Amino acid sequence: MAAPLSDSPLSPLKTIAVVGLGTMGAGITEVLARAGREVVGIDVSEAATAQCVAALEASTARAVERGRLTEPERANVLARVRTATELSAAADADLVIEVAPESYEIKQQIFRELDTVVRPGAILATGTNALSVTRLAADSAHPERVLGLHFFNPAQAMKLVEVVSSVLTAPQAVAAVTDLALELGKEPVAVGDRPGFVADGLLFGYLNQAAAMYEAKYASREDIDAAMRLGCGLPMGPLALLDLIGVDTARTVLEAMYAESRDRLHAPAPILKQLSEAGLTGRKAGRGFYTYEAPGSATIVRDALTPLEGGALAAGRPVRSVGVAGSGTMASGIAEVFAKTGYQVVLAARSAEKAQTAKARIGTSLSRSVDKGRLTAEAAAQTLDRITATGSYDDFADVDLAVEAVAEDLAVKQQLFATLDKVCKPGAVLATTTSSLPVVACARATSRPQDVIGMHFFNPAPAMKLVEVVRTVLTAEDVHATVREVCGRIRKHPVDCGDRAGFIVNALLFPYLNNAIKMVQEHYATLDDIDAAMKLGGGYPMGPFELLDVVGLDVSLAIEKVLHREFRDPGLAPAPLLEHLVAAGCLGRKTGRGFREYARR
């Protein structure tokens, strides 16, 4: 039986055993070997060990072709890896990393056997992202040497490694694996033991809500995925990501999270169980939310759910001129988008002065595009000439499409729609850019609710490709078709959704942001660690706290309240910390302080 860890510092981790040679185990093996470690890859399946070696040979051969490794370096990497099918091969390891299937029974059996095999002072790490490290450690003869070491897939590319301590873990074991992670070129984040840790704890709640949104037939799988890629800058949509992770794996992680949190947002969406039990587990099975060319393929192929190109929409109404109501950043951005693509634009505000200021802002934006070589000076001048700035909504009399982008206040919007109803010609389409208010409430302020639709642009409108097209129960088919056609002309990607709080993007984004705030509130992780985890482990362009400070904490709180009021789910209640910061006037970058402090301009 191995002796417990002593209080003395551990020797460097030179020989490392990896138990479980699936995709993740093989990836970790390669990372370790390329960093100069001696690696013993262990799997009960000889086929898995052979596949791991073949994958390593293929990957290092590609690295040689690309000039990232020399042939002698490649030979050294391959020589540092040996494989076995018995755990006894880990006898001389300084560290054992277990990445076996997510099952307490399997993992505990491995740890019990390792207790009788490994030398004194060896560290035992589990790669779990769903199970309790503490429970696994407690079953070990020496719980002080057990910790979590959670790599992200693909291990070769992803920088994040979560180092998970239980209350039993010896500090020197944590220090040793943290040093190793740094030497591997990774960015270690220290976290406590709870299902999902930081990155998956935030990610899987979001993925679960996306699955539930699809299951409710609120939006198509293609539109949900496109909305999150284009609206949030994510590398993959949530349903495609579930297929990559494995629908069964996601279900296991969520069940573990729900068992601890009892948060309904973590209760696995029934569709995850249905797909798992039907064997439709994602890419690895060749079918999950999408259908793939073959098991293991990343190539999506058409199936019965794939929308037809061009769709079977009704004919739209002709749109030659567009009215944009408002004088803020969003209004001027939308006016710029329409004018750039050849539409005549009437930009109306509460005063002629405000309208001229908004037009001047567009001129500045166009000048920047000219300076960056994205637009010719002639095209910029023509764009500006297509915009008529006015202080009266009466000038909307001849527009074919009126888009309001005024304050996010229902009374203000309803008053404006009542005005548009009076001044706009019969057949004009009336669109609201609201991100959180009911579109139907705007429609009911008019005598023609069938002509009203949501057209939710994202900020900055000239750069962001997404438009959420929001139909109410009263919206006419040809109005919907008109807006889809217009989106095509202005080179935006439209996604269809119904008239409910948050639409697609905010309904999925803000609960994730709220859960990140709860993690800080509960002292589970720091702002910096959570932001790093989501950027490095989830591929997010910004961490949640960076994003909250950019959006504005007051805006974020208002959206959280709308979501909570609409869905009545306790898990959507705004985090008290967010409410306290807003009450203190700490609203983010715009006030110089939010979750972080910013230099005053």
DOBA-335136 format. One record per residue (C-alpha): residue number from 1; residue in one letter; x, y, z. Coordinates in nm, 3 decimals, m for minus. Layout:
! DOBA-335136
  resi  resn        X        Y        Z
   NUM     a        X        Y        Z
...
This chain:
! DOBA-335136
  resi  resn        X        Y        Z
     1     m    0.000    0.000    0.000
     2     a    0.140    0.341   m0.093
     3     a    0.219    0.587    0.185
     4     p    0.034    0.919    0.209
     5     l    0.182    1.239    0.071
     6     s    0.442    1.390    0.299
     7     d    0.455    1.761    0.380
     8     s    0.771    1.801    0.173
     9     p    0.751    1.945   m0.180
    10     l    0.682    1.690   m0.451
    11     s    0.942    1.595   m0.709
    12     p    0.871    1.710   m1.067
    13     l    0.606    1.509   m1.246
    14     k    0.818    1.335   m1.510
    15     t    0.639    1.003   m1.567
    16     i    0.265    1.029   m1.615
    17     a    0.008    0.755   m1.672
    18     v   m0.312    0.829   m1.860
    19     v   m0.594    0.583   m1.789
    20     g   m0.862    0.575   m2.059
    21     l   m0.752    0.633   m2.418
    22     g   m1.064    0.771   m2.580
    23     t   m1.053    1.106   m2.760
    24     m   m0.966    1.302   m2.446
    25     g   m0.714    1.050   m2.311
    26     a   m0.536    1.030   m2.647
    27     g   m0.526    1.410   m2.666
    28     i   m0.379    1.444   m2.315
    29     t   m0.122    1.174   m2.400
    30     e   m0.006    1.377   m2.699
    31     v    0.014    1.701   m2.501
    32     l    0.227    1.534   m2.232
    33     a    0.459    1.355   m2.477
    34     r    0.520    1.670   m2.680
    35     a    0.609    1.852   m2.357
    36     g    0.885    1.601   m2.283
    37     r    0.707    1.375   m2.033
    38     e    0.731    0.996   m2.029
    39     v    0.375    0.874   m2.080
    40     v    0.211    0.539   m2.012
    41     g   m0.124    0.513   m2.189
    42     i   m0.351    0.254   m2.031
    43     d   m0.683    0.119   m2.155
    44     v   m0.859   m0.215   m2.106
    45     s   m0.916   m0.222   m2.482
    46     e   m0.618   m0.310   m2.701
    47     a   m0.802   m0.148   m2.991
    48     a   m0.813    0.182   m2.796
    49     t   m0.439    0.168   m2.722
    50     a   m0.365    0.100   m3.090
    51     q   m0.596    0.382   m3.196
    52     c   m0.421    0.622   m2.954
    53     v   m0.079    0.537   m3.100
    54     a   m0.213    0.572   m3.456
    55     a   m0.367    0.911   m3.371
    56     l   m0.037    1.027   m3.219
    57     e    0.158    0.909   m3.525
    58     a   m0.082    1.087   m3.761
    59     s   m0.088    1.409   m3.558
    60     t    0.290    1.433   m3.524
    61     a    0.332    1.354   m3.896
    62     r    0.106    1.653   m3.975
    63     a    0.316    1.866   m3.739
    64     v    0.630    1.770   m3.934
    65     e    0.460    1.856   m4.266
    66     r    0.366    2.199   m4.128
    67     g    0.718    2.264   m3.998
    68     r    0.616    2.254   m3.631
    69     l    0.827    1.946   m3.552
    70     t    1.142    1.800   m3.703
    71     e    1.165    1.427   m3.781
    72     p    1.406    1.365   m3.489
    73     e    1.170    1.554   m3.254
    74     r    0.879    1.347   m3.378
    75     a    1.073    1.025   m3.317
    76     n    1.147    1.140   m2.960
    77     v    0.780    1.219   m2.896
    78     l    0.671    0.875   m3.018
    79     a    0.946    0.705   m2.816
    80     r    0.821    0.870   m2.496
    81     v    0.481    0.694   m2.519
    82     r    0.418    0.331   m2.432
    83     t    0.080    0.164   m2.390
    84     a   m0.060   m0.111   m2.172
    85     t   m0.388   m0.279   m2.085
    86     e   m0.320   m0.328   m1.711
    87     l   m0.317   m0.064   m1.438
    88     s    0.000   m0.221   m1.298
    89     a    0.182   m0.034   m1.579
    90     a    0.128    0.285   m1.373
    91     a    0.355    0.158   m1.093
    92     d    0.634    0.410   m1.157
    93     a    0.414    0.709   m1.243
    94     d    0.451    1.038   m1.056
    95     l    0.099    1.133   m1.165
    96     v   m0.194    0.926   m1.293
    97     i   m0.467    1.107   m1.492
    98     e   m0.788    0.906   m1.515
    99     v   m1.023    0.986   m1.806
   100     a   m1.246    0.677   m1.797
   101     p   m1.624    0.692   m1.864
   102     e   m1.831    0.918   m1.632
   103     s   m1.936    0.651   m1.384
   104     y   m1.863    0.643   m1.009
   105     e   m1.846    0.264   m1.021
   106     i   m1.582    0.259   m1.299
   107     k   m1.375    0.544   m1.157
   108     q   m1.383    0.418   m0.798
   109     q   m1.270    0.072   m0.913
   110     i   m0.976    0.235   m1.097
   111     f   m0.877    0.443   m0.791
   112     r   m0.900    0.142   m0.556
   113     e   m0.671   m0.058   m0.783
   114     l   m0.431    0.236   m0.829
   115     d   m0.400    0.260   m0.447
   116     t   m0.235   m0.084   m0.451
   117     v   m0.015   m0.008   m0.754
   118     v    0.132    0.343   m0.749
   119     r    0.441    0.443   m0.556
   120     p    0.432    0.660   m0.240
   121     g    0.383    1.026   m0.318
   122     a    0.219    0.972   m0.656
   123     i   m0.075    1.200   m0.734
   124     l   m0.405    1.061   m0.864
   125     a   m0.610    1.297   m1.083
   126     t   m0.957    1.247   m1.226
   127     g   m1.056    1.413   m1.551
   128     t   m1.426    1.413   m1.458
   129     n   m1.639    1.716   m1.537
   130     a   m1.960    1.580   m1.383
   131     l   m1.881    1.366   m1.080
   132     s   m1.777    1.467   m0.730
   133     v   m1.398    1.469   m0.684
   134     t   m1.456    1.458   m0.308
   135     r   m1.662    1.139   m0.335
   136     l   m1.394    0.976   m0.551
   137     a   m1.121    1.089   m0.311
   138     a   m1.307    0.968   m0.002
   139     d   m1.317    0.617   m0.149
   140     s   m0.938    0.620   m0.196
   141     a   m0.695    0.494    0.066
   142     h   m0.515    0.831    0.052
   143     p   m0.768    1.102   m0.030
   144     e   m0.509    1.378    0.018
   145     r   m0.340    1.283   m0.309
   146     v   m0.660    1.283   m0.519
   147     l   m0.769    1.590   m0.716
   148     g   m0.940    1.688   m1.039
   149     l   m0.753    1.783   m1.355
   150     h   m1.010    1.878   m1.616
   151     f   m0.876    1.929   m1.969
   152     f   m1.098    2.056   m2.250
   153     n   m1.152    1.893   m2.587
   154     p   m0.945    1.894   m2.804
   155     a   m0.675    1.883   m2.536
   156     q   m0.403    1.973   m2.787
   157     a   m0.567    2.306   m2.876
   158     m   m0.763    2.417   m2.570
   159     k   m0.564    2.625   m2.321
   160     l   m0.782    2.587   m2.013
   161     v   m0.720    2.329   m1.742
   162     e   m0.938    2.335   m1.430
   163     v   m0.748    2.219   m1.120
   164     v   m1.010    2.090   m0.877
   165     s   m0.941    2.056   m0.505
   166     s   m1.158    1.871   m0.259
   167     v   m1.153    1.956    0.113
   168     l   m0.920    1.656    0.149
   169     t   m0.660    1.748   m0.115
   170     a   m0.305    1.825   m0.001
   171     p   m0.191    2.176   m0.110
   172     q    0.141    2.044   m0.248
   173     a   m0.048    1.810   m0.483
   174     v   m0.243    2.111   m0.618
   175     a    0.079    2.310   m0.656
   176     a    0.251    2.025   m0.843
   177     v   m0.024    1.978   m1.104
   178     t   m0.066    2.355   m1.142
   179     d    0.306    2.384   m1.223
   180     l    0.269    2.096   m1.470
   181     a   m0.023    2.267   m1.644
   182     l    0.185    2.583   m1.686
   183     e    0.477    2.381   m1.824
   184     l    0.236    2.225   m2.077
   185     g    0.153    2.576   m2.201
   186     k   m0.192    2.562   m2.044
   187     e   m0.371    2.818   m1.827
   188     p   m0.473    2.652   m1.499
   189     v   m0.775    2.781   m1.307
   190     a   m0.815    2.668   m0.944
   191     v   m1.173    2.569   m0.858
   192     g   m1.364    2.393   m0.584
   193     d   m1.550    2.067   m0.619
   194     r   m1.897    2.102   m0.765
   195     p   m2.048    1.943   m1.078
   196     g   m1.941    2.115   m1.397
   197     f   m1.684    2.327   m1.212
   198     v   m1.666    2.676   m1.374
   199     a   m1.671    2.636   m1.751
   200     d   m1.905    2.339   m1.784
   201     g   m2.111    2.461   m1.488
   202     l   m2.200    2.768   m1.695
   203     l   m2.189    2.606   m2.037
   204     f   m2.420    2.309   m1.974
   205     g   m2.702    2.517   m1.827
   206     y   m2.698    2.723   m2.147
   207     l   m2.686    2.412   m2.368
   208     n   m2.976    2.260   m2.175
   209     q   m3.191    2.570   m2.226
   210     a   m3.112    2.566   m2.599
   211     a   m3.223    2.201   m2.618
   212     a   m3.545    2.289   m2.433
   213     m   m3.605    2.585   m2.667
   214     y   m3.570    2.355   m2.969
   215     e   m3.788    2.087   m2.809
   216     a   m4.063    2.348   m2.754
   217     k   m4.049    2.422   m3.130
   218     y   m3.984    2.788   m3.050
   219     a   m3.718    2.808   m3.322
   220     s   m3.548    2.570   m3.563
   221     r   m3.215    2.409   m3.475
   222     e   m3.049    2.606   m3.758
   223     d   m3.188    2.937   m3.631
   224     i   m3.095    2.871   m3.267
   225     d   m2.738    2.785   m3.368
   226     a   m2.705    3.076   m3.613
   227     a   m2.844    3.319   m3.354
   228     m   m2.581    3.230   m3.094
   229     r   m2.293    3.224   m3.342
   230     l   m2.382    3.553   m3.508
   231     g   m2.537    3.730   m3.209
   232     c   m2.272    3.634   m2.951
   233     g   m1.966    3.553   m3.164
   234     l   m1.954    3.193   m3.043
   235     p   m1.753    2.939   m3.244
   236     m   m2.043    2.691   m3.252
   237     g   m2.416    2.698   m3.195
   238     p   m2.543    2.515   m2.885
   239     l   m2.713    2.222   m3.063
   240     a   m2.413    2.154   m3.287
   241     l   m2.197    2.172   m2.972
   242     l   m2.420    1.921   m2.792
   243     d   m2.370    1.686   m3.088
   244     l   m1.992    1.735   m3.062
   245     i   m1.979    1.680   m2.684
   246     g   m2.219    1.385   m2.703
   247     v   m2.586    1.413   m2.611
   248     d   m2.544    1.129   m2.359
   249     t   m2.244    1.300   m2.197
   250     a   m2.437    1.627   m2.169
   251     r   m2.726    1.445   m2.006
   252     t   m2.490    1.283   m1.751
   253     v   m2.331    1.619   m1.664
   254     l   m2.669    1.790   m1.627
   255     e   m2.806    1.512   m1.408
   256     a   m2.506    1.552   m1.177
   257     m   m2.550    1.930   m1.171
   258     y   m2.923    1.903   m1.100
   259     a   m2.866    1.649   m0.821
   260     e   m2.658    1.911   m0.641
   261     s   m2.824    2.240   m0.736
   262     r   m3.191    2.138   m0.772
   263     d   m3.204    2.432   m1.014
   264     r   m3.469    2.359   m1.277
   265     l   m3.238    2.511   m1.541
   266     h   m3.008    2.211   m1.483
   267     a   m3.283    1.947   m1.506
   268     p   m3.200    1.775   m1.837
   269     a   m3.441    1.866   m2.116
   270     p   m3.648    1.553   m2.197
   271     i   m3.518    1.555   m2.556
   272     l   m3.167    1.475   m2.425
   273     k   m3.300    1.155   m2.268
   274     q   m3.500    1.067   m2.581
   275     l   m3.202    1.111   m2.813
   276     s   m2.963    0.930   m2.574
   277     e   m3.188    0.628   m2.531
   278     a   m3.245    0.609   m2.907
   279     g   m2.867    0.598   m2.958
   280     l   m2.872    0.937   m3.134
   281     t   m2.584    1.071   m2.929
   282     g   m2.439    1.321   m3.178
   283     r   m2.144    1.316   m3.414
   284     k   m2.001    0.994   m3.273
   285     a   m2.323    0.813   m3.368
   286     g   m2.370    0.996   m3.698
   287     r   m2.691    1.154   m3.574
   288     g   m2.807    1.371   m3.286
   289     f   m2.977    1.708   m3.325
   290     y   m2.833    1.701   m3.679
   291     t   m2.754    1.417   m3.919
   292     y   m2.389    1.361   m4.019
   293     e   m2.221    1.209   m4.322
   294     a   m2.096    0.916   m4.112
   295     p   m2.034    0.834   m3.744
   296     g   m1.750    1.058   m3.625
   297     s   m1.787    1.296   m3.920
   298     a   m1.821    1.673   m3.869
   299     t   m2.006    1.714   m4.201
   300     i   m2.378    1.784   m4.156
   301     v   m2.603    1.643   m4.428
   302     r   m2.962    1.726   m4.518
   303     d   m3.238    1.540   m4.338
   304     a   m3.616    1.570   m4.301
   305     l   m3.577    1.873   m4.071
   306     t   m3.344    2.074   m4.295
   307     p   m3.524    2.385   m4.424
   308     l   m3.557    2.420   m4.800
   309     e   m3.331    2.681   m4.959
   310     g   m3.532    2.996   m5.014
   311     g   m3.820    2.851   m4.811
   312     a   m4.185    2.856   m4.911
   313     l   m4.258    3.211   m4.792
   314     a   m4.544    3.423   m4.918
   315     a   m4.454    3.705   m5.157
   316     g   m4.336    4.012   m4.967
   317     r   m4.440    4.373   m5.009
   318     p   m4.217    4.607   m5.214
   319     v   m3.978    4.817   m5.002
   320     r   m3.799    5.113   m5.160
   321     s   m3.778    5.359   m4.872
   322     v   m3.725    5.305   m4.500
   323     g   m3.802    5.523   m4.199
   324     v   m3.583    5.485   m3.888
   325     a   m3.718    5.638   m3.565
   326     g   m3.467    5.732   m3.297
   327     s   m3.141    5.921   m3.252
   328     g   m2.924    5.683   m3.048
   329     t   m2.641    5.451   m3.150
   330     m   m2.876    5.174   m3.260
   331     a   m3.098    5.404   m3.470
   332     s   m2.803    5.561   m3.651
   333     g   m2.644    5.218   m3.704
   334     i   m2.963    5.077   m3.857
   335     a   m3.006    5.386   m4.080
   336     e   m2.646    5.339   m4.200
   337     v   m2.712    4.971   m4.283
   338     f   m3.016    5.053   m4.496
   339     a   m2.857    5.351   m4.672
   340     k   m2.540    5.154   m4.755
   341     t   m2.744    4.896   m4.942
   342     g   m2.929    5.151   m5.157
   343     y   m3.246    5.229   m4.962
   344     q   m3.372    5.586   m4.928
   345     v   m3.381    5.649   m4.552
   346     v   m3.576    5.899   m4.345
   347     l   m3.408    5.931   m4.003
   348     a   m3.655    6.093   m3.763
   349     a   m3.602    6.197   m3.402
   350     r   m3.785    6.409   m3.145
   351     s   m3.611    6.721   m3.279
   352     a   m3.434    6.820   m3.601
   353     e   m3.118    6.883   m3.397
   354     k   m3.117    6.526   m3.255
   355     a   m3.175    6.385   m3.604
   356     q   m2.884    6.589   m3.747
   357     t   m2.659    6.469   m3.461
   358     a   m2.752    6.109   m3.546
   359     k   m2.677    6.168   m3.915
   360     a   m2.341    6.323   m3.820
   361     r   m2.264    6.006   m3.623
   362     i   m2.331    5.805   m3.939
   363     g   m2.095    6.035   m4.131
   364     t   m1.821    5.966   m3.875
   365     s   m1.881    5.590   m3.900
   366     l   m1.863    5.602   m4.280
   367     s   m1.540    5.805   m4.264
   368     r   m1.383    5.536   m4.045
   369     s   m1.483    5.275   m4.305
   370     v   m1.317    5.486   m4.575
   371     d   m0.999    5.522   m4.365
   372     k   m0.987    5.143   m4.319
   373     g   m1.032    5.083   m4.692
   374     r   m1.372    4.915   m4.651
   375     l   m1.558    5.183   m4.846
   376     t   m1.468    5.436   m5.113
   377     a   m1.513    5.805   m5.040
   378     e   m1.766    5.821   m5.324
   379     a   m1.975    5.534   m5.181
   380     a   m1.965    5.696   m4.835
   381     a   m2.091    6.028   m4.979
   382     q   m2.369    5.852   m5.172
   383     t   m2.474    5.663   m4.857
   384     l   m2.499    5.984   m4.656
   385     d   m2.695    6.152   m4.938
   386     r   m2.961    5.878   m4.915
   387     i   m3.038    5.977   m4.553
   388     t   m3.283    6.257   m4.480
   389     a   m3.268    6.375   m4.118
   390     t   m3.591    6.520   m3.977
   391     g   m3.751    6.622   m3.651
   392     s   m4.099    6.509   m3.756
   393     y   m4.248    6.162   m3.792
   394     d   m4.485    6.313   m4.052
   395     d   m4.198    6.258   m4.297
   396     f   m4.264    5.880   m4.269
   397     a   m4.578    5.932   m4.482
   398     d   m4.430    5.758   m4.789
   399     v   m4.196    5.498   m4.635
   400     d   m4.260    5.129   m4.707
   401     l   m4.093    5.009   m4.386
   402     a   m4.075    5.199   m4.055
   403     v   m3.823    5.072   m3.797
   404     e   m3.837    5.214   m3.445
   405     a   m3.522    5.222   m3.234
   406     v   m3.627    5.447   m2.947
   407     a   m3.586    5.393   m2.571
   408     e   m3.659    5.044   m2.433
   409     d   m3.973    5.165   m2.256
   410     l   m4.309    5.014   m2.348
   411     a   m4.508    5.335   m2.297
   412     v   m4.267    5.530   m2.520
   413     k   m4.281    5.265   m2.791
   414     q   m4.660    5.236   m2.779
   415     q   m4.695    5.611   m2.813
   416     l   m4.462    5.604   m3.115
   417     f   m4.655    5.316   m3.277
   418     a   m4.980    5.507   m3.234
   419     t   m4.810    5.796   m3.419
   420     l   m4.677    5.567   m3.693
   421     d   m5.026    5.424   m3.735
   422     k   m5.152    5.774   m3.815
   423     v   m4.870    5.894   m4.043
   424     c   m4.762    5.580   m4.234
   425     k   m4.945    5.484   m4.554
   426     p   m5.166    5.173   m4.569
   427     g   m4.955    4.859   m4.628
   428     a   m4.638    5.000   m4.472
   429     v   m4.459    4.747   m4.248
   430     l   m4.403    4.870   m3.892
   431     a   m4.108    4.709   m3.710
   432     t   m3.979    4.736   m3.354
   433     t   m3.618    4.669   m3.256
   434     t   m3.707    4.583   m2.896
   435     s   m3.485    4.324   m2.730
   436     s   m3.708    4.249   m2.432
   437     l   m4.058    4.398   m2.465
   438     p   m4.362    4.219   m2.615
   439     v   m4.394    4.302   m2.984
   440     v   m4.770    4.239   m2.967
   441     a   m4.806    4.523   m2.712
   442     c   m4.660    4.760   m2.974
   443     a   m4.890    4.610   m3.240
   444     r   m5.198    4.664   m3.024
   445     a   m5.120    5.037   m3.008
   446     t   m5.208    5.051   m3.382
   447     s   m5.520    4.984   m3.587
   448     r   m5.320    4.745   m3.805
   449     p   m5.150    4.486   m3.579
   450     q   m5.112    4.252   m3.879
   451     d   m4.850    4.495   m4.019
   452     v   m4.633    4.494   m3.704
   453     i   m4.328    4.271   m3.655
   454     g   m4.011    4.256   m3.448
   455     m   m3.679    4.323   m3.622
   456     h   m3.416    4.290   m3.349
   457     f   m3.078    4.416   m3.470
   458     f   m2.762    4.368   m3.263
   459     n   m2.517    4.639   m3.164
   460     p   m2.320    4.767   m3.354
   461     a   m2.576    4.723   m3.632
   462     p   m2.333    4.784   m3.924
   463     a   m2.104    4.502   m3.802
   464     m   m2.341    4.244   m3.652
   465     k   m2.492    4.004   m3.907
   466     l   m2.788    3.880   m3.705
   467     v   m3.149    4.002   m3.707
   468     e   m3.410    3.822   m3.497
   469     v   m3.740    3.835   m3.690
   470     v   m4.018    3.822   m3.433
   471     r   m4.371    3.734   m3.541
   472     t   m4.668    3.790   m3.313
   473     v   m4.985    3.581   m3.334
   474     l   m5.131    3.867   m3.542
   475     t   m4.844    3.928   m3.789
   476     a   m4.942    3.875   m4.155
   477     e   m4.748    3.620   m4.362
   478     d   m4.651    3.875   m4.627
   479     v   m4.516    4.108   m4.356
   480     h   m4.290    3.827   m4.234
   481     a   m4.184    3.755   m4.593
   482     t   m4.112    4.125   m4.652
   483     v   m3.877    4.149   m4.354
   484     r   m3.694    3.827   m4.451
   485     e   m3.642    3.966   m4.804
   486     v   m3.520    4.299   m4.667
   487     c   m3.272    4.119   m4.437
   488     g   m3.130    3.947   m4.746
   489     r   m3.092    4.280   m4.927
   490     i   m2.911    4.445   m4.634
   491     r   m2.686    4.135   m4.602
   492     k   m2.811    4.030   m4.259
   493     h   m2.891    3.675   m4.146
   494     p   m3.255    3.652   m4.029
   495     v   m3.366    3.398   m3.770
   496     d   m3.735    3.339   m3.697
   497     c   m3.876    3.330   m3.348
   498     g   m4.199    3.391   m3.161
   499     d   m4.294    3.687   m2.945
   500     r   m4.169    3.592   m2.601
   501     a   m3.918    3.747   m2.362
   502     g   m3.557    3.743   m2.475
   503     f   m3.634    3.590   m2.815
   504     i   m3.346    3.348   m2.890
   505     v   m3.022    3.522   m2.800
   506     n   m3.109    3.705   m2.479
   507     a   m3.318    3.413   m2.351
   508     l   m3.007    3.192   m2.372
   509     l   m2.738    3.452   m2.297
   510     f   m2.866    3.626   m1.985
   511     p   m2.936    3.321   m1.765
   512     y   m2.574    3.218   m1.837
   513     l   m2.453    3.566   m1.731
   514     n   m2.673    3.552   m1.421
   515     n   m2.530    3.212   m1.325
   516     a   m2.176    3.351   m1.358
   517     i   m2.270    3.630   m1.114
   518     k   m2.404    3.368   m0.871
   519     m   m2.068    3.185   m0.883
   520     v   m1.889    3.504   m0.771
   521     q   m2.159    3.583   m0.517
   522     e   m2.110    3.237   m0.364
   523     h   m1.728    3.286   m0.360
   524     y   m1.687    2.977   m0.576
   525     a   m1.453    3.144   m0.825
   526     t   m1.313    3.489   m0.903
   527     l   m1.418    3.723   m1.185
   528     d   m1.083    3.670   m1.357
   529     d   m1.097    3.291   m1.331
   530     i   m1.454    3.275   m1.464
   531     d   m1.376    3.510   m1.754
   532     a   m1.061    3.310   m1.837
   533     a   m1.249    2.978   m1.812
   534     m   m1.520    3.083   m2.058
   535     k   m1.279    3.236   m2.309
   536     l   m1.026    2.952   m2.295
   537     g   m1.261    2.659   m2.228
   538     g   m1.572    2.771   m2.416
   539     g   m1.426    2.980   m2.698
   540     y   m1.630    3.284   m2.593
   541     p   m1.499    3.613   m2.738
   542     m   m1.550    3.782   m2.399
   543     g   m1.583    3.649   m2.046
   544     p   m1.923    3.699   m1.879
   545     f   m1.807    3.987   m1.658
   546     e   m1.634    4.167   m1.944
   547     l   m1.959    4.135   m2.140
   548     l   m2.182    4.248   m1.852
   549     d   m1.974    4.563   m1.805
   550     v   m1.994    4.639   m2.179
   551     v   m2.371    4.576   m2.204
   552     g   m2.439    4.774   m1.886
   553     l   m2.546    4.625   m1.556
   554     d   m2.872    4.822   m1.556
   555     v   m2.962    4.690   m1.903
   556     s   m2.866    4.337   m1.797
   557     l   m3.077    4.360   m1.480
   558     a   m3.378    4.484   m1.678
   559     i   m3.353    4.187   m1.919
   560     e   m3.310    3.941   m1.629
   561     k   m3.625    4.082   m1.467
   562     v   m3.824    4.049   m1.790
   563     l   m3.713    3.685   m1.832
   564     h   m3.796    3.604   m1.470
   565     r   m4.137    3.772   m1.495
   566     e   m4.225    3.589   m1.819
   567     f   m4.106    3.237   m1.736
   568     r   m4.163    3.246   m1.355
   569     d   m3.862    3.019   m1.301
   570     p   m3.683    3.078   m0.967
   571     g   m3.351    2.999   m1.140
   572     l   m3.399    3.311   m1.355
   573     a   m3.433    3.551   m1.060
   574     p   m3.162    3.819   m1.094
   575     a   m2.859    3.754   m0.873
   576     p   m2.871    3.988   m0.569
   577     l   m2.513    4.101   m0.641
   578     l   m2.629    4.240   m0.977
   579     e   m2.914    4.428   m0.810
   580     h   m2.679    4.570   m0.545
   581     l   m2.428    4.699   m0.802
   582     v   m2.705    4.866   m1.004
   583     a   m2.850    5.024   m0.688
   584     a   m2.501    5.159   m0.611
   585     g   m2.479    5.318   m0.957
   586     c   m2.205    5.078   m1.071
   587     l   m2.338    5.017   m1.422
   588     g   m2.026    4.905   m1.606
   589     r   m1.792    5.081   m1.844
   590     k   m2.029    5.372   m1.901
   591     t   m1.998    5.479   m1.534
   592     g   m1.633    5.375   m1.489
   593     r   m1.722    5.092   m1.253
   594     g   m1.924    4.772   m1.276
   595     f   m1.780    4.434   m1.183
   596     r   m1.442    4.595   m1.253
   597     e   m1.313    4.953   m1.241
   598     y   m1.226    5.142   m1.559
   599     a   m1.019    5.451   m1.623
   600     r   m1.236    5.755   m1.680
   601     r   m1.217    5.894   m2.033
